[in-house]
Amino acid sequence: MMKKAAIVMDNGFEELEAMGPIALLRRAGMPVDLVSAANTDSVTGRFGVTYSPATPLKDYDFSDVDVLIIPGGAHAPKLEANEKVKEVITEFYNDPEKYVAAICAAPTILGHMGLLEGKDYTCFTSMNDEFGGTYKDQPAVVDGKLITGRSAAAAIDFAWAIMETVLGKKHTDEVKASIFTL
């Protein structure tokens, strides 16, 4: 059974951090739903790229989603202030069958929620704080069902980490081979 992802964004998200994982996961055959934390039917990124259609968060059913993806960017404070977003993050984090993937500024939301305690993680380097885990200066870090990425420049590595963790190395290598020589 194919796994499914949902990417939660508000206006101001970092386009590369959303576009890389969306494109590569869809290339791998994984459905990726776009969910608007602003509860609108479209979401516009930091540099004016608009994703449409998006499903308003208040209307979205996460029950059949395996991976929650949270890109970083200027929308991160809005996501952190959104109680419904934090509720969904907590549900995914506590479910042993689901994954949480966050990149750049987004892992700091997890850190402020106490979810990085005892975990290996990465985030935008200057945003790292005392989150109770072990910061790794790497493009992407996987610790069990937690997948984190460092920055927009690491969006592809982050996508590969999600893909390999959720869909397996063999499938990931096949997708990599379809876009470049290994």
C-alpha positions, -999 to +999 in steps of 0.1 A: +000+000+000+014+034-010+021+059+017+006+094+016+019+127+027+003+161+036+023+193+036+010+220+059+017+256+048+007+291+056+013+322+034+050+330+035+064+294+033+098+289+017+091+276-018+121+254-022+114+236+010+079+228-002+085+223-039+115+199-036+097+173-014+064+177-033+080+171-067+102+142-056+077+124-035+051+127-063+077+114-087+081+084-064+043+078-067+035+091-032+004+113-031+011+147-014-018+168-003-014+205+001-030+218+033-036+255+040-031+265+077-046+298+066-078+279+058-079+291+022-079+272-011-045+284-021-012+293-003+014+318-015+051+314-006+077+340+003+085+348-033+050+348-047+046+312-059+010+301-052+000+265-047-035+257-056-056+239-049-050+235-012-074+221+013-082+244+042-068+229+074-102+230+091-116+207+064-087+183+060-088+147+073-054+135+083-065+100+091-051+083+060-019+104+059+014+087+068+038+117+067+033+153+079+057+177+061+063+212+075+084+235+053+101+265+070+101+301+060+084+333+072+052+313+079+068+294+108+057+319+135+021+316+122+023+278+122+036+279+158+008+301+169-018+279+153-032+255+179-047+232+152-013+229+135+003+220+169-024+195+176-018+178+143+020+178+149+015+162+183-009+135+169+016+125+142+045+126+166+028+104+191+015+079+165+041+051+160+028+045+125+033+081+113+062+104+104+069+141+111+092+158+086+102+195+092+128+216+075+147+249+083+127+270+107+100+243+111+120+221+134+122+250+159+084+247+162+090+211+173+117+222+196+095+248+213+069+220+218+095+198+235+094+172+207+132+173+200+142+163+235+165+133+233+164+133+195+190+139+168+178+167+146+189+196+123+174+230+116+185+263+102+218+266+120+213+301+135+179+291+148+192+262+168+185+265+205+186+244+236+159+220+225+171+191+246+183+170+217+215+167+197+219+192+168+236+177+138+252+200+112+239+179+083+215+186+054+190+160+067+187+140+099+165+110+106+158+098+141+132+071+141+100+087+128+114+122+129+129+136+098+145+171+098+162+193+072+187+221+077+177+248+051+163+256+016+196+244+002+190+210+018+155+206+003+165+178-020+184+159+007+154+163+030+131+149+003+154+119-002+155+113+036+117+113+037+115+090+007+141+065+019+127+064+055+091+060+043+093+042+010+127+024+014+162+026-001+154+005-032+125+027-043+145+058-035+175+046-056+151+039-085+137+074-083+172+089-080+183+069-111+153+083-130+166+118-126+204+114-125+231+087-127+240+073-093 
